Amino acid sequence: MGSFSIWHWLIVLVIVMVVFGTKKLGNMGSDLGKAVKGFKDGVKGEEEKPVAKDQTTIDVQAKDKEKSGS
């Protein structure tokens, strides 16, 4: 009754692929990878993110209006 042999695992794998299909298994693997990556990014936290420099934006339309005197 001990551990399963390689043949047991292959039969289980074939049954899982028949039930779920290879496309569904591929999507589940991709989703799992994205979840792990998101978890790792969340664990890193805010301290490792680069600090953005203070950027000033200029409203071009407002600046043109000042020049034209409208």
mmCIF file of the N, C-alpha and C atoms, coordinates in Angstrom:
data_MODEL
# 
_entry.id   MODEL 
# 
loop_
_atom_site.group_PDB 
_atom_site.id 
_atom_site.type_symbol 
_atom_site.label_atom_id 
_atom_site.label_alt_id 
_atom_site.label_comp_id 
_atom_site.label_asym_id 
_atom_site.label_entity_id 
_atom_site.label_seq_id 
_atom_site.pdbx_PDB_ins_code 
_atom_site.Cartn_x 
_atom_site.Cartn_y 
_atom_site.Cartn_z 
_atom_site.occupancy 
_atom_site.B_iso_or_equiv 
_atom_site.pdbx_formal_charge 
_atom_site.auth_seq_id 
_atom_site.auth_comp_id 
_atom_site.auth_asym_id 
_atom_site.auth_atom_id 
_atom_site.pdbx_PDB_model_num 
ATOM 1   N N  . MET A 1 1  ? 0.824   -1.195 0.000   1.00 0.00 ? 1  MET A N  1 
ATOM 2   C CA . MET A 1 1  ? 0.000   0.000  0.000   1.00 0.00 ? 1  MET A CA 1 
ATOM 3   C C  . MET A 1 1  ? 0.863   1.252  0.000   1.00 0.00 ? 1  MET A C  1 
ATOM 4   N N  . GLY A 1 2  ? 2.072   1.254  0.204   1.00 0.00 ? 2  GLY A N  1 
ATOM 5   C CA . GLY A 1 2  ? 3.024   2.362  0.314   1.00 0.00 ? 2  GLY A CA 1 
ATOM 6   C C  . GLY A 1 2  ? 2.815   3.497  -0.661  1.00 0.00 ? 2  GLY A C  1 
ATOM 7   N N  . SER A 1 3  ? 3.912   4.064  -1.151  1.00 0.00 ? 3  SER A N  1 
ATOM 8   C CA . SER A 1 3  ? 3.824   5.211  -2.051  1.00 0.00 ? 3  SER A CA 1 
ATOM 9   C C  . SER A 1 3  ? 3.448   4.759  -3.457  1.00 0.00 ? 3  SER A C  1 
ATOM 10  N N  . PHE A 1 4  ? 2.996   5.701  -4.232  1.00 0.00 ? 4  PHE A N  1 
ATOM 11  C CA . PHE A 1 4  ? 2.581   5.408  -5.606  1.00 0.00 ? 4  PHE A CA 1 
ATOM 12  C C  . PHE A 1 4  ? 3.800   5.289  -6.507  1.00 0.00 ? 4  PHE A C  1 
ATOM 13  N N  . SER A 1 5  ? 3.725   4.417  -7.488  1.00 0.00 ? 5  SER A N  1 
ATOM 14  C CA . SER A 1 5  ? 4.807   4.290  -8.465  1.00 0.00 ? 5  SER A CA 1 
ATOM 15  C C  . SER A 1 5  ? 4.581   5.307  -9.582  1.00 0.00 ? 5  SER A C  1 
ATOM 16  N N  . ILE A 1 6  ? 5.517   5.367  -10.487 1.00 0.00 ? 6  ILE A N  1 
ATOM 17  C CA . ILE A 1 6  ? 5.418   6.304  -11.603 1.00 0.00 ? 6  ILE A CA 1 
ATOM 18  C C  . ILE A 1 6  ? 4.201   5.992  -12.466 1.00 0.00 ? 6  ILE A C  1 
ATOM 19  N N  . TRP A 1 7  ? 3.833   4.726  -12.578 1.00 0.00 ? 7  TRP A N  1 
ATOM 20  C CA . TRP A 1 7  ? 2.685   4.339  -13.392 1.00 0.00 ? 7  TRP A CA 1 
ATOM 21  C C  . TRP A 1 7  ? 1.388   4.856  -12.793 1.00 0.00 ? 7  TRP A C  1 
ATOM 22  N N  . HIS A 1 8  ? 1.274   4.863  -11.484 1.00 0.00 ? 8  HIS A N  1 
ATOM 23  C CA . HIS A 1 8  ? 0.080   5.413  -10.835 1.00 0.00 ? 8  HIS A CA 1 
ATOM 24  C C  . HIS A 1 8  ? -0.064  6.898  -11.157 1.00 0.00 ? 8  HIS A C  1 
ATOM 25  N N  . TRP A 1 9  ? 1.064   7.631  -11.059 1.00 0.00 ? 9  TRP A N  1 
ATOM 26  C CA . TRP A 1 9  ? 1.025   9.067  -11.323 1.00 0.00 ? 9  TRP A CA 1 
ATOM 27  C C  . TRP A 1 9  ? 0.709   9.355  -12.789 1.00 0.00 ? 9  TRP A C  1 
ATOM 28  N N  . LEU A 1 10 ? 1.225   8.552  -13.700 1.00 0.00 ? 10 LEU A N  1 
ATOM 29  C CA . LEU A 1 10 ? 0.915   8.748  -15.121 1.00 0.00 ? 10 LEU A CA 1 
ATOM 30  C C  . LEU A 1 10 ? -0.566  8.521  -15.418 1.00 0.00 ? 10 LEU A C  1 
ATOM 31  N N  . ILE A 1 11 ? -1.141  7.514  -14.793 1.00 0.00 ? 11 ILE A N  1 
ATOM 32  C CA . ILE A 1 11 ? -2.575  7.258  -14.980 1.00 0.00 ? 11 ILE A CA 1 
ATOM 33  C C  . ILE A 1 11 ? -3.405  8.410  -14.420 1.00 0.00 ? 11 ILE A C  1 
ATOM 34  N N  . VAL A 1 12 ? -3.035  8.910  -13.263 1.00 0.00 ? 12 VAL A N  1 
ATOM 35  C CA . VAL A 1 12 ? -3.740  10.053 -12.672 1.00 0.00 ? 12 VAL A CA 1 
ATOM 36  C C  . VAL A 1 12 ? -3.615  11.273 -13.584 1.00 0.00 ? 12 VAL A C  1 
ATOM 37  N N  . LEU A 1 13 ? -2.425  11.495 -14.133 1.00 0.00 ? 13 LEU A N  1 
ATOM 38  C CA . LEU A 1 13 ? -2.208  12.634 -15.033 1.00 0.00 ? 13 LEU A CA 1 
ATOM 39  C C  . LEU A 1 13 ? -3.072  12.525 -16.288 1.00 0.00 ? 13 LEU A C  1 
ATOM 40  N N  . VAL A 1 14 ? -3.159  11.342 -16.849 1.00 0.00 ? 14 VAL A N  1 
ATOM 41  C CA . VAL A 1 14 ? -3.989  11.135 -18.047 1.00 0.00 ? 14 VAL A CA 1 
ATOM 42  C C  . VAL A 1 14 ? -5.457  11.390 -17.724 1.00 0.00 ? 14 VAL A C  1 
ATOM 43  N N  . ILE A 1 15 ? -5.924  10.904 -16.598 1.00 0.00 ? 15 ILE A N  1 
ATOM 44  C CA . ILE A 1 15 ? -7.322  11.123 -16.207 1.00 0.00 ? 15 ILE A CA 1 
ATOM 45  C C  . ILE A 1 15 ? -7.600  12.606 -16.008 1.00 0.00 ? 15 ILE A C  1 
ATOM 46  N N  . VAL A 1 16 ? -6.684  13.322 -15.359 1.00 0.00 ? 16 VAL A N  1 
ATOM 47  C CA . VAL A 1 16 ? -6.860  14.767 -15.143 1.00 0.00 ? 16 VAL A CA 1 
ATOM 48  C C  . VAL A 1 16 ? -6.894  15.497 -16.477 1.00 0.00 ? 16 VAL A C  1 
ATOM 49  N N  . MET A 1 17 ? -6.031  15.118 -17.416 1.00 0.00 ? 17 MET A N  1 
ATOM 50  C CA . MET A 1 17 ? -6.010  15.775 -18.723 1.00 0.00 ? 17 MET A CA 1 
ATOM 51  C C  . MET A 1 17 ? -7.282  15.480 -19.513 1.00 0.00 ? 17 MET A C  1 
ATOM 52  N N  . VAL A 1 18 ? -7.844  14.287 -19.361 1.00 0.00 ? 18 VAL A N  1 
ATOM 53  C CA . VAL A 1 18 ? -9.089  13.962 -20.049 1.00 0.00 ? 18 VAL A CA 1 
ATOM 54  C C  . VAL A 1 18 ? -10.246 14.757 -19.453 1.00 0.00 ? 18 VAL A C  1 
ATOM 55  N N  . VAL A 1 19 ? -10.275 14.897 -18.126 1.00 0.00 ? 19 VAL A N  1 
ATOM 56  C CA . VAL A 1 19 ? -11.380 15.586 -17.463 1.00 0.00 ? 19 VAL A CA 1 
ATOM 57  C C  . VAL A 1 19 ? -11.320 17.089 -17.730 1.00 0.00 ? 19 VAL A C  1 
ATOM 58  N N  . PHE A 1 20 ? -10.155 17.698 -17.539 1.00 0.00 ? 20 PHE A N  1 
ATOM 59  C CA . PHE A 1 20 ? -10.047 19.157 -17.637 1.00 0.00 ? 20 PHE A CA 1 
ATOM 60  C C  . PHE A 1 20 ? -9.627  19.632 -19.028 1.00 0.00 ? 20 PHE A C  1 
ATOM 61  N N  . GLY A 1 21 ? -8.911  18.856 -19.761 1.00 0.00 ? 21 GLY A N  1 
ATOM 62  C CA . GLY A 1 21 ? -8.400  19.284 -21.068 1.00 0.00 ? 21 GLY A CA 1 
ATOM 63  C C  . GLY A 1 21 ? -7.089  20.023 -20.916 1.00 0.00 ? 21 GLY A C  1 
ATOM 64  N N  . THR A 1 22 ? -6.262  19.979 -21.944 1.00 0.00 ? 22 THR A N  1 
ATOM 65  C CA . THR A 1 22 ? -4.939  20.600 -21.845 1.00 0.00 ? 22 THR A CA 1 
ATOM 66  C C  . THR A 1 22 ? -5.014  22.121 -21.849 1.00 0.00 ? 22 THR A C  1 
ATOM 67  N N  . LYS A 1 23 ? -5.990  22.690 -22.547 1.00 0.00 ? 23 LYS A N  1 
ATOM 68  C CA . LYS A 1 23 ? -6.110  24.152 -22.586 1.00 0.00 ? 23 LYS A CA 1 
ATOM 69  C C  . LYS A 1 23 ? -6.448  24.704 -21.202 1.00 0.00 ? 23 LYS A C  1 
ATOM 70  N N  . LYS A 1 24 ? -7.369  24.046 -20.528 1.00 0.00 ? 24 LYS A N  1 
ATOM 71  C CA . LYS A 1 24 ? -7.765  24.483 -19.188 1.00 0.00 ? 24 LYS A CA 1 
ATOM 72  C C  . LYS A 1 24 ? -6.589  24.370 -18.220 1.00 0.00 ? 24 LYS A C  1 
ATOM 73  N N  . LEU A 1 25 ? -5.820  23.295 -18.319 1.00 0.00 ? 25 LEU A N  1 
ATOM 74  C CA . LEU A 1 25 ? -4.657  23.126 -17.447 1.00 0.00 ? 25 LEU A CA 1 
ATOM 75  C C  . LEU A 1 25 ? -3.604  24.196 -17.727 1.00 0.00 ? 25 LEU A C  1 
ATOM 76  N N  . GLY A 1 26 ? -3.410  24.545 -19.004 1.00 0.00 ? 26 GLY A N  1 
ATOM 77  C CA . GLY A 1 26 ? -2.461  25.597 -19.354 1.00 0.00 ? 26 GLY A CA 1 
ATOM 78  C C  . GLY A 1 26 ? -2.878  26.941 -18.792 1.00 0.00 ? 26 GLY A C  1 
ATOM 79  N N  . ASN A 1 27 ? -4.172  27.243 -18.862 1.00 0.00 ? 27 ASN A N  1 
ATOM 80  C CA . ASN A 1 27 ? -4.678  28.499 -18.303 1.00 0.00 ? 27 ASN A CA 1 
ATOM 81  C C  . ASN A 1 27 ? -4.508  28.536 -16.795 1.00 0.00 ? 27 ASN A C  1 
ATOM 82  N N  . MET A 1 28 ? -4.752  27.402 -16.139 1.00 0.00 ? 28 MET A N  1 
ATOM 83  C CA . MET A 1 28 ? -4.600  27.347 -14.683 1.00 0.00 ? 28 MET A CA 1 
ATOM 84  C C  . MET A 1 28 ? -3.137  27.556 -14.295 1.00 0.00 ? 28 MET A C  1 
ATOM 85  N N  . GLY A 1 29 ? -2.222  26.982 -15.067 1.00 0.00 ? 29 GLY A N  1 
ATOM 86  C CA . GLY A 1 29 ? -0.796  27.161 -14.795 1.00 0.00 ? 29 GLY A CA 1 
ATOM 87  C C  . GLY A 1 29 ? -0.368  28.604 -14.981 1.00 0.00 ? 29 GLY A C  1 
ATOM 88  N N  . SER A 1 30 ? -0.878  29.241 -16.022 1.00 0.00 ? 30 SER A N  1 
ATOM 89  C CA . SER A 1 30 ? -0.557  30.642 -16.272 1.00 0.00 ? 30 SER A CA 1 
ATOM 90  C C  . SER A 1 30 ? -1.095  31.537 -15.154 1.00 0.00 ? 30 SER A C  1 
ATOM 91  N N  . ASP A 1 31 ? -2.327  31.279 -14.736 1.00 0.00 ? 31 ASP A N  1 
ATOM 92  C CA . ASP A 1 31 ? -2.926  32.056 -13.649 1.00 0.00 ? 31 ASP A CA 1 
ATOM 93  C C  . ASP A 1 31 ? -2.162  31.871 -12.347 1.00 0.00 ? 31 ASP A C  1 
ATOM 94  N N  . LEU A 1 32 ? -1.706  30.650 -12.097 1.00 0.00 ? 32 LEU A N  1 
ATOM 95  C CA . LEU A 1 32 ? -0.938  30.380 -10.886 1.00 0.00 ? 32 LEU A CA 1 
ATOM 96  C C  . LEU A 1 32 ? 0.388   31.139 -10.919 1.00 0.00 ? 32 LEU A C  1 
ATOM 97  N N  . GLY A 1 33 ? 1.040   31.170 -12.082 1.00 0.00 ? 33 GLY A N  1 
ATOM 98  C CA . GLY A 1 33 ? 2.290   31.911 -12.213 1.00 0.00 ? 33 GLY A CA 1 
ATOM 99  C C  . GLY A 1 33 ? 2.105   33.399 -11.980 1.00 0.00 ? 33 GLY A C  1 
ATOM 100 N N  . LYS A 1 34 ? 1.023   33.965 -12.512 1.00 0.00 ? 34 LYS A N  1 
ATOM 101 C CA . LYS A 1 34 ? 0.736   35.390 -12.295 1.00 0.00 ? 34 LYS A CA 1 
ATOM 102 C C  . LYS A 1 34 ? 0.457   35.676 -10.826 1.00 0.00 ? 34 LYS A C  1 
ATOM 103 N N  . ALA A 1 35 ? -0.232  34.756 -10.162 1.00 0.00 ? 35 ALA A N  1 
ATOM 104 C CA . ALA A 1 35 ? -0.540  34.939 -8.746  1.00 0.00 ? 35 ALA A CA 1 
ATOM 105 C C  . ALA A 1 35 ? 0.737   34.913 -7.906  1.00 0.00 ? 35 ALA A C  1 
ATOM 106 N N  . VAL A 1 36 ? 1.649   34.008 -8.222  1.00 0.00 ? 36 VAL A N  1 
ATOM 107 C CA . VAL A 1 36 ? 2.909   33.920 -7.483  1.00 0.00 ? 36 VAL A CA 1 
ATOM 108 C C  . VAL A 1 36 ? 3.729   35.187 -7.706  1.00 0.00 ? 36 VAL A C  1 
ATOM 109 N N  . LYS A 1 37 ? 3.770   35.674 -8.949  1.00 0.00 ? 37 LYS A N  1 
ATOM 110 C CA . LYS A 1 37 ? 4.519   36.898 -9.254  1.00 0.00 ? 37 LYS A CA 1 
ATOM 111 C C  . LYS A 1 37 ? 3.929   38.091 -8.515  1.00 0.00 ? 37 LYS A C  1 
ATOM 112 N N  . GLY A 1 38 ? 2.596   38.179 -8.503  1.00 0.00 ? 38 GLY A N  1 
ATOM 113 C CA . GLY A 1 38 ? 1.943   39.264 -7.775  1.00 0.00 ? 38 GLY A CA 1 
ATOM 114 C C  . GLY A 1 38 ? 2.213   39.192 -6.279  1.00 0.00 ? 38 GLY A C  1 
ATOM 115 N N  . PHE A 1 39 ? 2.243   37.974 -5.746  1.00 0.00 ? 39 PHE A N  1 
ATOM 116 C CA . PHE A 1 39 ? 2.539   37.805 -4.320  1.00 0.00 ? 39 PHE A CA 1 
ATOM 117 C C  . PHE A 1 39 ? 3.963   38.259 -4.005  1.00 0.00 ? 39 PHE A C  1 
ATOM 118 N N  . LYS A 1 40 ? 4.922   37.879 -4.862  1.00 0.00 ? 40 LYS A N  1 
ATOM 119 C CA . LYS A 1 40 ? 6.306   38.280 -4.646  1.00 0.00 ? 40 LYS A CA 1 
ATOM 120 C C  . LYS A 1 40 ? 6.454   39.794 -4.702  1.00 0.00 ? 40 LYS A C  1 
ATOM 121 N N  . ASP A 1 41 ? 5.780   40.424 -5.670  1.00 0.00 ? 41 ASP A N  1 
ATOM 122 C CA . ASP A 1 41 ? 5.833   41.882 -5.776  1.00 0.00 ? 41 ASP A CA 1 
ATOM 123 C C  . ASP A 1 41 ? 5.218   42.533 -4.548  1.00 0.00 ? 41 ASP A C  1 
ATOM 124 N N  . GLY A 1 42 ? 4.152   41.952 -4.016  1.00 0.00 ? 42 GLY A N  1 
ATOM 125 C CA . GLY A 1 42 ? 3.513   42.496 -2.823  1.00 0.00 ? 42 GLY A CA 1 
ATOM 126 C C  . GLY A 1 42 ? 4.376   42.354 -1.595  1.00 0.00 ? 42 GLY A C  1 
ATOM 127 N N  . VAL A 1 43 ? 5.147   41.274 -1.515  1.00 0.00 ? 43 VAL A N  1 
ATOM 128 C CA . VAL A 1 43 ? 6.014   41.049 -0.362  1.00 0.00 ? 43 VAL A CA 1 
ATOM 129 C C  . VAL A 1 43 ? 7.169   42.036 -0.363  1.00 0.00 ? 43 VAL A C  1 
ATOM 130 N N  . LYS A 1 44 ? 7.647   42.398 -1.558  1.00 0.00 ? 44 LYS A N  1 
ATOM 131 C CA . LYS A 1 44 ? 8.754   43.347 -1.649  1.00 0.00 ? 44 LYS A CA 1 
ATOM 132 C C  . LYS A 1 44 ? 8.386   44.670 -0.989  1.00 0.00 ? 44 LYS A C  1 
ATOM 133 N N  . GLY A 1 45 ? 7.142   45.058 -1.137  1.00 0.00 ? 45 GLY A N  1 
ATOM 134 C CA . GLY A 1 45 ? 6.665   46.257 -0.472  1.00 0.00 ? 45 GLY A CA 1 
ATOM 135 C C  . GLY A 1 45 ? 7.009   47.538 -1.203  1.00 0.00 ? 45 GLY A C  1 
ATOM 136 N N  . GLU A 1 46 ? 6.672   48.611 -0.558  1.00 0.00 ? 46 GLU A N  1 
ATOM 137 C CA . GLU A 1 46 ? 6.862   49.940 -1.136  1.00 0.00 ? 46 GLU A CA 1 
ATOM 138 C C  . GLU A 1 46 ? 8.296   50.427 -1.012  1.00 0.00 ? 46 GLU A C  1 
ATOM 139 N N  . GLU A 1 47 ? 9.083   49.897 -0.086  1.00 0.00 ? 47 GLU A N  1 
ATOM 140 C CA . GLU A 1 47 ? 10.413  50.438 0.153   1.00 0.00 ? 47 GLU A CA 1 
ATOM 141 C C  . GLU A 1 47 ? 11.378  50.214 -1.003  1.00 0.00 ? 47 GLU A C  1 
ATOM 142 N N  . GLU A 1 48 ? 11.174  49.194 -1.809  1.00 0.00 ? 48 GLU A N  1 
ATOM 143 C CA . GLU A 1 48 ? 12.085  48.913 -2.908  1.00 0.00 ? 48 GLU A CA 1 
ATOM 144 C C  . GLU A 1 48 ? 11.683  49.577 -4.212  1.00 0.00 ? 48 GLU A C  1 
ATOM 145 N N  . LYS A 1 49 ? 10.514  50.187 -4.272  1.00 0.00 ? 49 LYS A N  1 
ATOM 146 C CA . LYS A 1 49 ? 10.094  50.860 -5.497  1.00 0.00 ? 49 LYS A CA 1 
ATOM 147 C C  . LYS A 1 49 ? 10.863  52.173 -5.640  1.00 0.00 ? 49 LYS A C  1 
ATOM 148 N N  . PRO A 1 50 ? 11.314  52.481 -6.854  1.00 0.00 ? 50 PRO A N  1 
ATOM 149 C CA . PRO A 1 50 ? 12.036  53.739 -7.040  1.00 0.00 ? 50 PRO A CA 1 
ATOM 150 C C  . PRO A 1 50 ? 11.109  54.937 -6.845  1.00 0.00 ? 50 PRO A C  1 
ATOM 151 N N  . VAL A 1 51 ? 11.654  55.976 -6.249  1.00 0.00 ? 51 VAL A N  1 
ATOM 152 C CA . VAL A 1 51 ? 10.876  57.180 -6.001  1.00 0.00 ? 51 VAL A CA 1 
ATOM 153 C C  . VAL A 1 51 ? 10.901  58.035 -7.257  1.00 0.00 ? 51 VAL A C  1 
ATOM 154 N N  . ALA A 1 52 ? 9.740   58.399 -7.756  1.00 0.00 ? 52 ALA A N  1 
ATOM 155 C CA . ALA A 1 52 ? 9.647   59.221 -8.961  1.00 0.00 ? 52 ALA A CA 1 
ATOM 156 C C  . ALA A 1 52 ? 9.978   60.663 -8.612  1.00 0.00 ? 52 ALA A C  1 
ATOM 157 N N  . LYS A 1 53 ? 10.703  61.322 -9.519  1.00 0.00 ? 53 LYS A N  1 
ATOM 158 C CA . LYS A 1 53 ? 11.030  62.731 -9.315  1.00 0.00 ? 53 LYS A CA 1 
ATOM 159 C C  . LYS A 1 53 ? 9.766   63.560 -9.468  1.00 0.00 ? 53 LYS A C  1 
ATOM 160 N N  . ASP A 1 54 ? 9.725   64.690 -8.786  1.00 0.00 ? 54 ASP A N  1 
ATOM 161 C CA . ASP A 1 54 ? 8.576   65.574 -8.889  1.00 0.00 ? 54 ASP A CA 1 
ATOM 162 C C  . ASP A 1 54 ? 8.542   66.167 -10.291 1.00 0.00 ? 54 ASP A C  1 
ATOM 163 N N  . GLN A 1 55 ? 7.535   65.813 -11.037 1.00 0.00 ? 55 GLN A N  1 
ATOM 164 C CA . GLN A 1 55 ? 7.425   66.273 -12.416 1.00 0.00 ? 55 GLN A CA 1 
ATOM 165 C C  . GLN A 1 55 ? 6.349   67.350 -12.500 1.00 0.00 ? 55 GLN A C  1 
ATOM 166 N N  . THR A 1 56 ? 6.675   68.419 -13.199 1.00 0.00 ? 56 THR A N  1 
ATOM 167 C CA . THR A 1 56 ? 5.734   69.509 -13.393 1.00 0.00 ? 56 THR A CA 1 
ATOM 168 C C  . THR A 1 56 ? 5.170   69.424 -14.796 1.00 0.00 ? 56 THR A C  1 
ATOM 169 N N  . THR A 1 57 ? 3.857   69.492 -14.907 1.00 0.00 ? 57 THR A N  1 
ATOM 170 C CA . THR A 1 57 ? 3.234   69.478 -16.228 1.00 0.00 ? 57 THR A CA 1 
ATOM 171 C C  . THR A 1 57 ? 2.721   70.867 -16.539 1.00 0.00 ? 57 THR A C  1 
ATOM 172 N N  . ILE A 1 58 ? 2.736   71.194 -17.804 1.00 0.00 ? 58 ILE A N  1 
ATOM 173 C CA . ILE A 1 58 ? 2.282   72.511 -18.253 1.00 0.00 ? 58 ILE A CA 1 
ATOM 174 C C  . ILE A 1 58 ? 1.092   72.305 -19.166 1.00 0.00 ? 58 ILE A C  1 
ATOM 175 N N  . ASP A 1 59 ? 0.033   73.018 -18.898 1.00 0.00 ? 59 ASP A N  1 
ATOM 176 C CA . ASP A 1 59 ? -1.146  72.966 -19.748 1.00 0.00 ? 59 ASP A CA 1 
ATOM 177 C C  . ASP A 1 59 ? -0.887  73.876 -20.941 1.00 0.00 ? 59 ASP A C  1 
ATOM 178 N N  . VAL A 1 60 ? -0.686  73.285 -22.104 1.00 0.00 ? 60 VAL A N  1 
ATOM 179 C CA . VAL A 1 60 ? -0.314  74.041 -23.302 1.00 0.00 ? 60 VAL A CA 1 
ATOM 180 C C  . VAL A 1 60 ? -1.425  74.994 -23.703 1.00 0.00 ? 60 VAL A C  1 
ATOM 181 N N  . GLN A 1 61 ? -2.673  74.577 -23.625 1.00 0.00 ? 61 GLN A N  1 
ATOM 182 C CA . GLN A 1 61 ? -3.775  75.442 -24.017 1.00 0.00 ? 61 GLN A CA 1 
ATOM 183 C C  . GLN A 1 61 ? -3.868  76.665 -23.105 1.00 0.00 ? 61 GLN A C  1 
ATOM 184 N N  . ALA A 1 62 ? -3.655  76.494 -21.836 1.00 0.00 ? 62 ALA A N  1 
ATOM 185 C CA . ALA A 1 62 ? -3.719  77.621 -20.912 1.00 0.00 ? 62 ALA A CA 1 
ATOM 186 C C  . ALA A 1 62 ? -2.571  78.589 -21.194 1.00 0.00 ? 62 ALA A C  1 
ATOM 187 N N  . LYS A 1 63 ? -1.402  78.062 -21.503 1.00 0.00 ? 63 LYS A N  1 
ATOM 188 C CA . LYS A 1 63 ? -0.257  78.917 -21.784 1.00 0.00 ? 63 LYS A CA 1 
ATOM 189 C C  . LYS A 1 63 ? -0.476  79.699 -23.078 1.00 0.00 ? 63 LYS A C  1 
ATOM 190 N N  . ASP A 1 64 ? -1.098  79.063 -24.107 1.00 0.00 ? 64 ASP A N  1 
ATOM 191 C CA . ASP A 1 64 ? -1.390  79.756 -25.344 1.00 0.00 ? 64 ASP A CA 1 
ATOM 192 C C  . ASP A 1 64 ? -2.405  80.868 -25.137 1.00 0.00 ? 64 ASP A C  1 
ATOM 193 N N  . LYS A 1 65 ? -3.376  80.651 -24.285 1.00 0.00 ? 65 LYS A N  1 
ATOM 194 C CA . LYS A 1 65 ? -4.390  81.661 -24.002 1.00 0.00 ? 65 LYS A CA 1 
ATOM 195 C C  . LYS A 1 65 ? -3.765  82.882 -23.334 1.00 0.00 ? 65 LYS A C  1 
ATOM 196 N N  . GLU A 1 66 ? -2.777  82.658 -22.446 1.00 0.00 ? 66 GLU A N  1 
ATOM 197 C CA . GLU A 1 66 ? -2.124  83.770 -21.767 1.00 0.00 ? 66 GLU A CA 1 
ATOM 198 C C  . GLU A 1 66 ? -1.357  84.633 -22.783 1.00 0.00 ? 66 GLU A C  1 
ATOM 199 N N  . LYS A 1 67 ? -0.740  83.977 -23.757 1.00 0.00 ? 67 LYS A N  1 
ATOM 200 C CA . LYS A 1 67 ? 0.044   84.710 -24.747 1.00 0.00 ? 67 LYS A CA 1 
ATOM 201 C C  . LYS A 1 67 ? -0.840  85.528 -25.681 1.00 0.00 ? 67 LYS A C  1 
ATOM 202 N N  . SER A 1 68 ? -2.003  84.973 -26.042 1.00 0.00 ? 68 SER A N  1 
ATOM 203 C CA . SER A 1 68 ? -2.861  85.650 -26.989 1.00 0.00 ? 68 SER A CA 1 
ATOM 204 C C  . SER A 1 68 ? -3.709  86.736 -26.312 1.00 0.00 ? 68 SER A C  1 
ATOM 205 N N  . GLY A 1 69 ? -3.781  86.730 -25.002 1.00 0.00 ? 69 GLY A N  1 
ATOM 206 C CA . GLY A 1 69 ? -4.510  87.751 -24.281 1.00 0.00 ? 69 GLY A CA 1 
ATOM 207 C C  . GLY A 1 69 ? -6.000  87.517 -24.215 1.00 0.00 ? 69 GLY A C  1 
ATOM 208 N N  . SER A 1 70 ? -6.457  86.303 -24.452 1.00 0.00 ? 70 SER A N  1 
ATOM 209 C CA . SER A 1 70 ? -7.891  86.016 -24.425 1.00 0.00 ? 70 SER A CA 1 
ATOM 210 C C  . SER A 1 70 ? -8.379  85.811 -23.044 1.00 0.00 ? 70 SER A C  1 
# 
